[in-house]
Amino acid sequence: MSRRWIQNPNRCADEYLDGIEDFIEFARRHNPGATRIRCPCRRCNNTLFETIENVGFHLVRNGMIETYSIWNLHGEQVDHASSSNAPRVDNVEPIVDPNDQVMGIIQDAFPFASTNINQEGEDDVPTPIDSAEFEQYEKLLKNANQELYPGCESFSVLTAIVELMHGKIKYRMSNLCFDYFLGVFKRMLPTDNCLPKDHKHAQKVLHGLGLGYEKIHACKNNCMLFYKEHETLDTCPICNESRFKMTSQNRMTKIPQKVMRYLPLKPRLQRLYMSTHTATDMRWHKEKRVDDDVMRHPADGEAWKEFDRTFPEFAADPRNVRLGLATDGFNPYNLPPWKCMKKEYMMMTVLITEDPGRSIDVYLRPLVDELKDLWTNGVRTYDKSTGRMFTLRAAVMWTVNDFPAYAMVSGWSTKGYMACPVCKEDVTSGWHAGKVCYLGHRRWLPWDHEWREKDKEFDGNTERRLRPREWCGDEILEQLNRLDFAPFRKTVSRTRPSTHLNWTHKPMFFELPYWSKLKLRHNLDVIHVEKNVFDTLVGTILDIEGKTKDTIKARLDLERMGIRRGLWMNRDSDKARRDLAFFSMKPNDKKEFLKFVSSVKFPDGYASNIARCVNVDGGKFTGLKSHDCHVFMQRLLPVGIRHLLPGRCGEANHVVIQIFFPTDGKNIAKDRHVSVAP
């Protein structure tokens, strides 16, 4: 039977799922009566024992070890020569030797030092390797060929260090713990072994495989970076603060007031194409994506297609990288959907020690300079899949943030009466129940929608207005160019003129030649929005003090607006009380609901143990993660409240969930209003 399915990266494919069933059947047949077997998923790595059912879940979630093609740990005989009954395995790659894998890593990191590249034509001429890189290559090659100790054929020095460092990261060992075990291993081995004595020395051996970072000093007040033309200055030219801390005169080295770490983007993008595992996947969006009007990948969206129409030269080469910028790093969206959001493909570029607020543009200066160069000139890159050089270009398609971070990167404040970055000055807002509230959501509905005519169910008025106008990037840039903003400083506090609306600064991303042409520049992270909706919805249904939105101020505000008479305060003589609303649970119903939630069990990997987060006696939830909130709202809440609240509440809850979080791909493309754009 063929086992090519093990190499299939799409773990939802029928071929892969059928292969898992074949493996489970094989394991049952060769391990009769066994309740637990070794789990061959990439995380357990055949070292942990799980129930057969859990092994199936692990293989779908984590994938099978790609080199585990002969199932010898599950009963398969390795020697097939003398056995006519042994299963025949077709087109299965042999198990790769660790030393060969390490040599492959070196060849990926230094392709020009060990590979003869075809030099026919100008595009195929490789960039010459400099002397420093070649010295690093020779050191790594020496350690890759050197035995760990005399007579050791299984491990070279470099292979041993790579294996140990991989285990350190996989099992989250601290440096002190790693140093202890490294010392123990060194004492166990023969005295003339070459194993490093601690983590610091192991890192030095692997230095050539890393990508490094730059330390850039910053002004104490976030005015500027001591970067490029300001690199030699000792004081900030804006606020005159010293670059360095005051220390004793005997100290030889100066300590900077503030330091940012910048991790250059170009070598990290080049590494994607120098690896045999990712070079082909970087063209997936063009060569293998199915275009059937279903939203599965950012390339299916209108913003991506509009970018291709606006910049056809960039779109002509599928190897050019489309990036998404988040406050926790970059994501290359060229990759397939099952890879592009994995943490191993997230690239950290800027590390800042504190929240910079609107001064984040100061720290983004090196990144924007590099992005401008990647758009205009590109960088010469070796494509391992074709064996040729090409000019790699890159563009930031959009940013993905929560709402507070949106204000920092977009320049539009998300506080006050004009906090909506879409409606801008045309926003419908007002002071309700001690807070600024934003109304007028029905303006976005179709003109003939029945909710436009309903007044009592909303704010007491019918909605006849059209949706707010959509501002294009060129109009926003023209508006920003007319405004005068205060310089970036931590101590500057200036009242914003009315002409500025809610603009706090001109975003540095507008320096990118293509930024004003993008159809969609900023996105809200839906998982943050969903958690906020969950906290509000569940807090109100369970009437949790401090979390419910059904407060005394809210009741008085409804009375002031003259709507929802059934929710007004109940006044008896000289006292007023807030009765329990029809959409909130009674104490006994609340306990029944919480007991139901605590009794639910999910498959391994589907959600965390939500039962641990339920406090039945306290009548609340604690410690729920964002994904747990998603599962709770989609799967548990509609079922749990169906028989505890009036029928219309169960129906209304279902409608709210569907409006905010449609599950169908086509609905996501049409209805999800979590992407906002200036």
C-alpha positions as CSV (number, residue, x, y, z in Angstrom):
1,M,0.0,0.0,0.0
2,S,1.2,3.5,-0.8
3,R,2.2,5.8,2.0
4,R,2.7,9.0,0.0
5,W,-0.1,10.5,2.1
6,I,2.3,11.1,4.9
7,Q,4.0,13.8,2.8
8,N,0.7,15.6,2.0
9,P,0.8,19.0,3.7
10,N,-3.0,19.3,3.5
11,R,-4.2,17.4,6.5
12,C,-7.9,17.9,5.5
13,A,-7.4,16.0,2.2
14,D,-9.3,12.8,1.7
15,E,-6.0,11.0,0.9
16,Y,-4.5,12.0,4.3
17,L,-7.6,11.2,6.3
18,D,-7.9,7.8,4.6
19,G,-4.2,7.2,5.4
20,I,-4.8,7.9,9.1
21,E,-7.6,5.3,9.1
22,D,-5.3,2.8,7.5
23,F,-2.6,3.5,10.1
24,I,-5.1,3.1,13.0
25,E,-6.3,-0.2,11.5
26,F,-2.7,-1.4,11.1
27,A,-1.9,-0.4,14.7
28,R,-4.9,-2.3,16.1
29,R,-4.1,-5.4,14.0
30,H,-0.5,-5.5,15.1
31,N,-1.1,-4.5,18.7
32,P,-4.1,-6.6,19.8
33,G,-5.5,-5.8,23.2
34,A,-3.3,-2.6,23.6
35,T,-5.1,0.4,24.9
36,R,-2.2,2.8,24.3
37,I,0.3,3.0,21.5
38,R,3.2,5.3,20.5
39,C,1.9,8.5,18.9
40,P,3.8,9.2,15.7
41,C,2.7,12.8,15.4
42,R,5.2,15.6,15.0
43,R,4.8,16.7,18.6
44,C,4.9,13.4,20.4
45,N,7.6,12.0,18.0
46,N,6.9,8.4,18.9
47,T,8.1,9.1,22.5
48,L,4.7,9.4,24.2
49,F,2.0,6.8,24.5
50,E,-1.6,7.8,23.8
51,T,-4.9,6.0,23.4
52,I,-5.6,4.9,19.8
53,E,-8.4,7.5,19.5
54,N,-6.1,10.3,20.7
55,V,-3.5,9.2,18.2
56,G,-5.9,9.7,15.4
57,F,-6.7,13.2,16.7
58,H,-3.0,14.0,17.0
59,L,-2.3,13.0,13.5
60,V,-5.0,15.3,12.1
61,R,-3.9,18.2,14.3
62,N,-0.1,17.9,14.2
63,G,0.6,15.7,11.2
64,M,2.7,12.5,11.1
65,I,6.4,12.5,11.2
66,E,7.4,12.8,7.5
67,T,10.3,10.3,7.8
68,Y,8.2,7.7,9.6
69,S,7.4,5.6,6.5
70,I,8.2,2.2,8.0
71,W,6.0,1.6,11.0
72,N,8.5,-0.5,12.9
73,L,7.4,0.9,16.3
74,H,3.9,-0.3,15.6
75,G,4.6,-3.9,14.6
76,E,5.9,-3.7,11.0
77,Q,8.9,-5.9,10.3
78,V,11.9,-3.9,9.0
79,D,13.5,-6.9,7.2
80,H,11.2,-7.7,4.2
81,A,13.7,-9.8,2.3
82,S,12.6,-13.2,3.8
83,S,9.0,-12.5,4.5
84,S,6.4,-13.0,1.7
85,N,3.6,-11.8,3.9
86,A,5.2,-8.4,4.8
87,P,3.3,-5.4,3.5
88,R,4.8,-3.8,0.4
89,V,5.6,-0.1,0.6
90,D,5.7,1.9,-2.6
91,N,7.4,5.3,-3.2
92,V,8.4,5.8,0.5
93,E,11.4,7.9,1.3
94,P,14.0,6.3,3.6
95,I,14.6,7.6,7.1
96,V,17.1,10.5,6.8
97,D,20.3,10.4,8.8
98,P,20.6,13.4,11.3
99,N,24.0,14.2,10.0
100,D,22.6,14.5,6.4
101,Q,19.8,16.7,7.7
102,V,22.4,19.1,9.3
103,M,24.4,19.2,6.1
104,G,21.2,20.1,4.2
105,I,20.6,23.0,6.7
106,I,24.1,24.3,6.0
107,Q,23.5,24.0,2.2
108,D,20.3,25.9,2.6
109,A,21.9,28.7,4.6
110,F,24.9,29.0,2.3
111,P,23.7,27.9,-1.2
112,F,26.5,29.6,-3.1
113,A,29.3,28.1,-1.1
114,S,28.4,24.5,-1.9
115,T,26.3,24.5,-5.1
116,N,27.2,25.1,-8.7
117,I,24.5,27.5,-9.9
118,N,23.5,27.7,-13.6
119,Q,24.9,31.1,-14.8
120,E,23.2,31.3,-18.2
121,G,21.7,34.7,-18.5
122,E,21.9,37.7,-16.2
123,D,19.2,36.6,-13.8
124,D,21.1,33.5,-12.9
125,V,24.4,35.2,-11.8
126,P,24.8,34.5,-8.0
127,T,25.7,37.2,-5.6
128,P,29.3,36.5,-4.5
129,I,29.7,35.3,-0.9
130,D,31.9,37.6,1.2
131,S,34.9,36.5,3.3
132,A,33.0,36.8,6.6
133,E,30.2,34.5,5.4
134,F,32.7,32.1,3.9
135,E,34.5,31.9,7.2
136,Q,31.2,31.1,9.0
137,Y,30.5,28.4,6.4
138,E,33.9,26.8,6.9
139,K,33.4,26.8,10.7
140,L,30.0,25.1,10.4
141,L,31.3,22.6,7.9
142,K,34.2,21.7,10.2
143,N,31.8,21.1,13.1
144,A,29.5,19.1,10.8
145,N,32.3,16.8,9.8
146,Q,34.0,16.5,13.3
147,E,33.0,13.5,15.4
148,L,31.4,14.2,18.8
149,Y,34.2,12.0,20.3
150,P,36.7,9.7,18.6
151,G,35.0,6.8,17.1
152,C,31.4,8.3,17.2
153,E,29.8,7.8,13.8
154,S,26.2,8.6,14.8
155,F,26.7,12.3,15.8
156,S,28.9,15.1,14.7
157,V,29.5,18.1,16.9
158,L,27.0,20.2,15.0
159,T,24.4,17.5,14.8
160,A,24.5,16.9,18.6
161,I,24.2,20.7,19.3
162,V,21.3,21.1,16.8
163,E,19.4,18.1,18.4
164,L,20.0,19.4,21.9
165,M,18.9,22.9,21.0
166,H,15.8,21.6,19.3
167,G,14.8,19.8,22.4
168,K,15.5,22.9,24.5
169,I,13.0,24.9,22.4
170,K,10.5,22.1,22.0
171,Y,10.2,21.4,25.7
172,R,10.8,25.1,26.8
173,M,13.9,24.5,28.9
174,S,15.4,27.4,30.6
175,N,19.1,28.3,30.0
176,L,20.0,27.2,33.5
177,C,18.3,23.8,33.0
178,F,20.0,23.4,29.6
179,D,23.4,24.2,31.1
180,Y,22.9,21.6,33.8
181,F,22.0,18.7,31.4
182,L,24.7,19.8,29.0
183,G,27.2,19.5,31.8
184,V,25.9,16.1,32.8
185,F,26.1,14.8,29.2
186,K,29.6,16.1,28.8
187,R,30.7,14.2,31.9
188,M,29.0,11.0,30.7
189,L,30.8,11.1,27.3
190,P,34.5,10.2,26.9
191,T,36.8,12.8,28.3
192,D,38.0,13.9,24.8
193,N,34.5,14.8,23.6
194,C,33.9,18.1,21.8
195,L,30.4,18.9,23.3
196,P,30.1,22.6,24.4
197,K,30.1,23.1,28.2
198,D,27.1,25.5,28.3
199,H,24.4,27.2,26.3
200,K,26.5,30.3,25.6
201,H,29.2,28.2,23.8
202,A,26.6,26.2,22.0
203,Q,25.1,29.4,20.6
204,K,28.5,30.5,19.3
205,V,28.8,27.3,17.3
206,L,25.4,27.9,15.7
207,H,26.0,31.6,15.2
208,G,26.4,31.2,11.4
209,L,23.0,29.6,11.0
210,G,21.2,32.5,12.8
211,L,19.9,35.7,11.3
212,G,20.9,38.2,14.0
213,Y,19.6,41.6,14.9
214,E,20.7,45.2,15.3
215,K,20.7,47.3,18.4
216,I,19.5,50.9,17.8
217,H,19.6,53.5,20.5
218,A,16.5,55.6,21.0
219,C,15.8,58.9,22.7
220,K,14.4,58.6,26.3
221,N,11.3,60.6,25.3
222,N,10.6,58.7,22.1
223,C,11.6,61.7,19.9
224,M,13.9,59.9,17.5
225,L,16.3,57.1,16.9
226,F,20.1,57.5,16.8
227,Y,20.1,56.0,13.4
228,K,21.7,56.8,10.0
229,E,22.6,60.5,10.0
230,H,22.0,60.8,13.8
231,E,24.0,57.7,14.7
232,T,27.0,59.6,16.1
233,L,25.1,62.1,18.2
234,D,25.3,62.0,22.0
235,T,22.2,64.1,22.7
236,C,18.7,64.3,21.1
237,P,18.4,67.3,18.8
238,I,14.7,67.7,19.6
239,C,14.5,67.5,23.5
240,N,18.3,67.8,24.3
241,E,18.1,64.6,26.5
242,S,21.3,62.7,26.8
243,R,21.7,59.5,24.8
244,F,23.4,57.7,27.7
245,K,22.7,57.2,31.3
246,M,24.7,59.0,34.0
247,T,27.3,56.5,35.3
248,S,30.6,56.7,37.3
249,Q,33.5,58.2,35.5
250,N,35.5,55.0,36.0
251,R,33.1,53.0,33.8
252,M,34.6,52.4,30.3
253,T,31.3,51.5,28.5
254,K,28.3,53.8,28.2
255,I,24.8,52.6,28.9
256,P,22.1,53.9,26.5
257,Q,18.9,55.3,28.0
258,K,16.7,53.2,25.7
259,V,17.5,50.5,23.1
260,M,15.3,48.9,20.4
261,R,16.2,45.7,18.6
262,Y,15.7,45.6,14.9
263,L,15.6,42.3,13.1
264,P,16.3,42.9,9.4
265,L,13.5,41.7,7.1
266,K,15.5,40.9,3.9
267,P,17.6,37.9,5.1
268,R,14.4,36.4,6.7
269,L,12.6,36.6,3.4
270,Q,15.6,35.2,1.5
271,R,15.7,32.3,3.9
272,L,12.2,31.3,2.8
273,Y,13.5,30.7,-0.7
274,M,16.8,29.2,0.3
275,S,15.0,26.3,2.1
276,T,13.8,23.4,0.0
277,H,10.7,23.1,2.2
278,T,9.2,26.5,1.6
279,A,10.5,27.8,-1.8
280,T,7.7,25.9,-3.7
281,D,5.0,26.8,-1.1
282,M,5.8,30.5,-1.7
283,R,4.2,30.2,-5.1
284,W,1.1,28.4,-3.9
285,H,-1.2,31.4,-4.1
286,K,-0.6,31.6,-7.8
287,E,0.0,28.0,-9.0
288,K,-2.1,25.8,-6.7
289,R,-4.9,27.9,-5.3
290,V,-8.4,27.1,-6.5
291,D,-10.2,30.2,-7.6
292,D,-13.9,29.4,-7.1
293,D,-15.2,32.5,-5.3
294,V,-14.9,30.9,-1.9
295,M,-12.9,32.8,0.8
296,R,-10.2,30.4,1.9
297,H,-7.1,32.6,1.6
298,P,-6.3,36.3,1.5
299,A,-5.6,35.9,-2.3
300,D,-9.4,35.2,-2.7
301,G,-10.3,38.6,-1.3
302,E,-11.0,41.7,-3.3
303,A,-8.1,43.7,-1.7
304,W,-5.6,41.2,-3.1
305,K,-7.1,41.2,-6.6
306,E,-7.3,45.0,-6.7
307,F,-3.6,45.2,-5.8
308,D,-2.8,42.9,-8.7
309,R,-4.8,45.0,-11.1
310,T,-3.1,48.2,-9.8
311,F,0.5,46.8,-9.8
312,P,0.6,44.2,-12.6
313,E,4.5,44.2,-12.7
314,F,4.6,43.1,-9.0
315,A,1.9,40.6,-9.5
316,A,3.6,39.1,-12.6
317,D,6.1,37.2,-10.4
318,P,4.4,35.0,-7.9
319,R,7.6,34.8,-5.8
320,N,7.2,38.5,-4.8
321,V,6.1,38.4,-1.1
322,R,2.8,39.8,0.2
323,L,3.2,40.7,3.9
324,G,0.7,41.3,6.7
325,L,1.9,43.5,9.5
326,A,0.7,42.8,13.1
327,T,1.8,44.2,16.4
328,D,3.4,40.8,17.0
329,G,5.3,40.4,13.7
330,F,5.0,39.8,10.0
331,N,3.2,37.0,8.1
332,P,4.1,36.1,4.5
333,Y,0.7,35.5,2.8
334,N,2.2,33.7,-0.2
335,L,2.1,30.5,1.8
336,P,-0.9,28.1,1.8
337,P,-3.6,28.8,4.4
338,W,-2.5,25.9,6.6
339,K,1.0,27.4,6.9
340,C,0.8,31.2,6.6
341,M,-0.6,31.7,10.1
342,K,1.7,29.2,11.9
343,K,4.1,30.7,14.4
344,E,7.2,29.4,12.6
345,Y,6.3,31.7,9.7
346,M,5.8,34.8,11.8
347,M,8.7,37.1,11.6
348,M,9.5,39.5,14.5
349,T,11.1,42.7,13.1
350,V,11.0,45.3,15.9
351,L,11.3,44.7,19.6
352,I,10.4,47.7,21.8
353,T,10.6,47.6,25.6
354,E,7.5,49.7,26.3
355,D,4.2,50.9,24.8
356,P,5.3,53.8,22.5
357,G,1.7,55.1,21.8
358,R,1.6,57.3,18.8
359,S,5.4,57.4,18.8
360,I,5.5,53.9,17.3
361,D,6.4,55.6,14.0
362,V,9.7,56.6,15.4
363,Y,10.6,52.9,16.0
364,L,9.2,51.8,12.6
365,R,11.7,54.1,10.7
366,P,14.2,51.3,10.0
367,L,11.4,48.9,8.9
368,V,9.8,51.5,6.6
369,D,13.2,52.3,5.0
370,E,13.7,48.6,4.3
371,L,10.2,48.1,2.9
372,K,10.7,51.0,0.6
373,D,13.9,49.5,-0.7
374,L,12.2,46.1,-1.1
375,W,9.5,47.7,-3.2
376,T,11.8,49.9,-5.4
377,N,15.0,47.8,-5.8
378,G,14.3,44.4,-4.3
379,V,17.0,42.0,-3.1
380,R,18.9,39.4,-5.1
381,T,17.7,36.0,-3.8
382,Y,18.5,32.4,-4.7
383,D,15.5,30.2,-5.3
384,K,16.4,26.6,-4.2
385,S,13.4,25.1,-6.0
386,T,14.6,26.3,-9.4
387,G,18.3,26.7,-8.8
388,R,18.2,30.3,-10.1
389,M,18.7,33.8,-8.8
390,F,15.8,36.4,-9.0
391,T,15.0,39.8,-7.6
392,L,12.8,39.5,-4.7
393,R,10.3,42.3,-4.0
394,A,7.9,42.7,-1.1
395,A,4.8,44.7,-0.2
396,V,2.8,45.2,3.0
397,M,-0.8,44.4,2.0
398,W,-2.4,45.5,5.3
399,T,-2.0,45.6,9.1
400,V,-3.9,43.4,11.6
401,N,-4.4,44.8,15.1
402,D,-6.7,45.1,18.0
403,F,-8.6,48.4,18.4
404,P,-6.0,50.3,20.6
405,A,-3.1,49.2,18.4
406,Y,-5.2,50.3,15.4
407,A,-4.9,53.9,16.6
408,M,-1.1,53.7,16.8
409,V,-0.5,52.4,13.3
410,S,-3.3,54.2,11.4
411,G,-2.9,57.7,13.0
412,W,-6.7,57.9,13.8
413,S,-7.5,58.0,17.5
414,T,-10.0,55.3,18.6
415,K,-11.3,57.3,21.5
416,G,-13.8,60.1,21.8
417,Y,-16.9,61.0,19.8
418,M,-15.3,60.3,16.4
419,A,-13.6,57.0,17.3
420,C,-15.0,55.2,14.3
421,P,-12.2,55.2,11.6
422,V,-14.7,54.4,8.8
423,C,-17.4,56.9,9.5
424,K,-15.0,59.6,10.6
425,E,-16.8,62.9,11.2
426,D,-20.1,61.4,9.9
427,V,-20.2,59.0,12.9
428,T,-23.4,58.8,15.1
429,S,-22.3,59.0,18.7
430,G,-23.6,60.3,22.0
431,W,-23.3,60.2,25.8
432,H,-25.3,57.3,27.2
433,A,-25.2,55.8,30.6
434,G,-21.9,57.5,31.5
435,K,-20.1,56.5,28.3
436,V,-19.6,57.6,24.7
437,C,-21.7,55.2,22.7
438,Y,-21.8,54.7,18.9
439,L,-25.2,54.3,17.3
440,G,-26.4,54.3,13.7
441,H,-25.3,50.8,12.8
442,R,-28.5,50.3,10.7
443,R,-27.1,52.7,8.1
444,W,-25.0,49.8,6.8
445,L,-28.0,47.6,6.2
446,P,-29.6,47.3,2.7
447,W,-32.1,50.1,2.0
448,D,-35.1,47.7,2.2
449,H,-34.1,45.9,5.4
450,E,-36.9,45.5,7.9
451,W,-34.7,46.7,10.8
452,R,-34.5,50.2,9.3
453,E,-38.2,50.7,10.0
454,K,-38.1,49.5,13.6
455,D,-37.8,52.3,16.0
456,K,-38.7,51.0,19.5
457,E,-36.4,48.1,19.2
458,F,-33.4,50.4,18.7
459,D,-33.0,54.1,19.5
460,G,-36.6,55.3,19.0
461,N,-36.1,56.5,15.4
462,T,-36.4,54.9,12.0
463,E,-33.2,54.9,9.9
464,R,-33.4,56.7,6.5
465,R,-29.8,57.7,6.1
466,L,-27.3,56.1,3.6
467,R,-24.1,54.5,4.7
468,P,-21.2,56.9,5.3
469,R,-19.0,57.6,2.3
470,E,-15.9,55.6,1.8
471,W,-12.6,57.5,1.7
472,C,-9.9,56.4,-0.7
473,G,-6.3,56.4,0.3
474,D,-5.4,59.4,-1.9
475,E,-8.1,61.5,-0.3
476,I,-6.8,60.6,3.2
477,L,-3.2,61.4,2.2
478,E,-4.3,64.7,0.8
479,Q,-6.1,65.5,4.0
480,L,-3.1,64.5,6.2
481,N,-0.7,66.6,4.1
482,R,-2.7,69.8,5.0
483,L,-2.5,69.2,8.7
484,D,0.3,70.2,11.1
485,F,1.1,67.7,13.8
486,A,3.1,68.0,17.0
487,P,6.5,66.4,17.1
488,F,6.9,62.9,18.5
489,R,7.6,63.3,22.2
490,K,6.5,61.5,25.4
491,T,6.0,64.8,27.3
492,V,4.2,66.8,24.6
493,S,0.5,67.3,25.3
494,R,-1.4,69.6,22.9
495,T,-5.1,70.1,22.4
496,R,-6.0,68.8,18.9
497,P,-7.5,71.4,16.7
498,S,-11.0,70.7,15.4
499,T,-9.7,70.6,11.8
500,H,-7.7,67.5,12.7
501,L,-10.8,65.5,13.5
502,N,-9.4,62.4,15.2
503,W,-6.0,62.4,13.4
504,T,-3.1,62.3,15.9
505,H,-0.2,62.0,13.3
506,K,0.6,61.1,9.7
507,P,1.3,57.4,9.6
508,M,4.8,56.6,8.3
509,F,3.4,53.9,6.1
510,F,2.2,56.6,3.7
511,E,5.9,56.9,2.7
512,L,5.5,53.5,0.9
513,P,4.7,54.3,-2.8
514,Y,1.8,51.9,-2.9
515,W,0.2,52.5,0.5
516,S,-2.3,55.1,-0.6
517,K,-3.5,52.9,-3.5
518,L,-4.4,49.9,-1.2
519,K,-8.1,49.1,-1.0
520,L,-7.8,47.8,2.6
521,R,-5.0,49.1,4.8
522,H,-6.0,48.1,8.3
523,N,-7.9,45.1,9.8
524,L,-9.3,44.4,13.2
525,D,-8.2,41.1,14.8
526,V,-11.6,39.3,15.0
527,I,-10.5,37.1,17.9
528,H,-10.1,40.2,20.1
529,V,-13.5,41.5,19.0
530,E,-15.1,38.1,19.6
531,K,-13.7,37.9,23.2
532,N,-15.1,41.4,24.0
533,V,-18.5,40.4,22.6
534,F,-18.4,37.2,24.7
535,D,-17.6,39.0,27.9
536,T,-20.4,41.5,27.3
537,L,-23.0,38.9,26.2
538,V,-22.4,36.3,28.9
539,G,-21.9,38.9,31.6
540,T,-25.4,40.3,30.7
541,I,-27.1,37.0,30.4
542,L,-25.7,35.8,33.7
543,D,-26.1,39.2,35.3
544,I,-22.5,39.2,36.6
545,E,-21.8,42.3,38.6
546,G,-19.2,44.5,36.9
547,K,-19.6,42.8,33.5
548,T,-23.3,43.1,32.7
549,K,-24.4,46.0,30.5
550,D,-27.8,46.0,32.2
551,T,-26.9,48.6,34.8
552,I,-28.9,51.2,36.6
553,K,-27.4,53.9,34.4
554,A,-28.5,52.0,31.3
555,R,-32.0,51.6,32.6
556,L,-32.2,55.4,33.4
557,D,-30.9,56.1,29.9
558,L,-33.6,54.0,28.3
559,E,-36.2,55.9,30.3
560,R,-34.6,59.2,29.2
561,M,-34.8,58.1,25.5
562,G,-38.4,56.9,25.9
563,I,-37.9,53.4,24.7
564,R,-38.1,49.8,26.1
565,R,-40.6,50.7,28.8
566,G,-40.4,47.1,30.2
567,L,-36.8,47.8,31.2
568,W,-37.4,51.1,33.1
569,M,-36.6,51.3,36.8
570,N,-39.5,50.0,39.0
571,R,-40.4,52.8,41.4
572,D,-42.3,52.2,44.6
573,S,-43.1,55.4,46.5
574,D,-39.7,57.1,47.1
575,K,-37.5,54.1,46.0
576,A,-36.4,52.7,42.6
577,R,-35.1,49.2,42.0
578,R,-33.8,47.3,39.0
579,D,-35.8,44.2,38.4
580,L,-34.2,41.2,36.6
581,A,-34.5,41.6,32.9
582,F,-36.2,39.0,30.7
583,F,-32.8,38.3,28.9
584,S,-31.0,37.5,32.2
585,M,-31.1,34.2,34.0
586,K,-32.6,33.6,37.5
587,P,-30.2,32.2,40.1
588,N,-31.4,28.6,39.8
589,D,-31.3,28.8,36.0
590,K,-27.8,30.2,36.2
591,K,-26.6,27.3,38.2
592,E,-28.2,24.8,35.8
593,F,-26.5,26.5,32.9
594,L,-23.1,26.5,34.5
595,K,-23.4,22.8,35.5
596,F,-24.3,22.1,31.9
597,V,-21.2,23.9,30.7
598,S,-18.9,22.2,33.2
599,S,-20.2,18.7,32.1
600,V,-19.3,19.2,28.4
601,K,-16.2,17.5,27.1
602,F,-14.5,18.2,23.7
603,P,-12.2,16.2,21.5
604,D,-8.5,16.6,22.2
605,G,-7.2,19.8,20.6
606,Y,-10.7,21.2,19.9
607,A,-10.8,23.4,23.0
608,S,-9.2,23.6,26.4
609,N,-10.9,22.1,29.5
610,I,-13.6,24.7,29.8
611,A,-15.0,22.9,32.9
612,R,-12.0,24.2,34.8
613,C,-13.0,27.8,34.0
614,V,-16.5,27.4,35.5
615,N,-17.3,28.7,39.0
616,V,-20.8,27.3,39.7
617,D,-21.1,28.7,43.2
618,G,-19.7,32.1,42.2
619,G,-21.9,32.2,39.1
620,K,-19.2,33.2,36.6
621,F,-16.3,32.1,34.3
622,T,-12.6,32.7,34.9
623,G,-9.5,32.1,32.8
624,L,-11.2,31.6,29.4
625,K,-8.9,32.0,26.4
626,S,-9.9,33.7,23.2
627,H,-10.4,30.4,21.3
628,D,-12.5,29.1,24.2
629,C,-14.8,32.1,23.9
630,H,-15.1,31.4,20.2
631,V,-16.1,27.7,20.9
632,F,-18.4,28.7,23.7
633,M,-20.4,31.2,21.6
634,Q,-20.5,29.0,18.5
635,R,-21.3,25.7,20.1
636,L,-22.4,26.0,23.8
637,L,-24.3,29.2,24.3
638,P,-27.2,28.6,21.7
639,V,-27.8,25.2,23.2
640,G,-27.4,26.1,26.8
641,I,-29.8,29.0,27.0
642,R,-32.5,27.5,24.7
643,H,-34.7,26.2,27.5
644,L,-33.7,28.7,30.2
645,L,-34.7,32.0,28.5
646,P,-37.7,33.1,26.5
647,G,-37.8,31.9,22.9
648,R,-37.0,35.3,21.3
649,C,-33.8,35.5,23.5
650,G,-32.5,32.2,22.1
651,E,-33.3,33.4,18.6
652,A,-31.8,36.8,19.1
653,N,-28.6,35.3,20.5
654,H,-28.2,33.1,17.5
655,V,-28.7,36.1,15.2
656,V,-26.0,38.1,17.0
657,I,-23.5,35.3,16.7
658,Q,-24.2,34.9,13.0
659,I,-23.9,38.6,12.3
660,F,-20.5,38.9,14.0
661,F,-19.0,35.6,13.2
662,P,-20.4,33.9,10.0
663,T,-18.9,30.5,9.5
664,D,-19.5,30.1,5.8
665,G,-16.7,31.2,3.5
666,K,-18.9,33.2,1.2
667,N,-20.6,35.0,4.2
668,I,-17.2,35.9,5.5
669,A,-16.3,37.6,2.2
670,K,-19.6,39.6,2.2
671,D,-20.8,40.2,5.8
672,R,-17.8,40.3,8.2
673,H,-17.4,44.0,9.0
674,V,-14.2,43.7,11.1
675,S,-11.9,45.1,8.4
676,V,-11.6,48.9,8.4
677,A,-9.7,51.2,6.2
678,P,-8.1,54.3,6.3
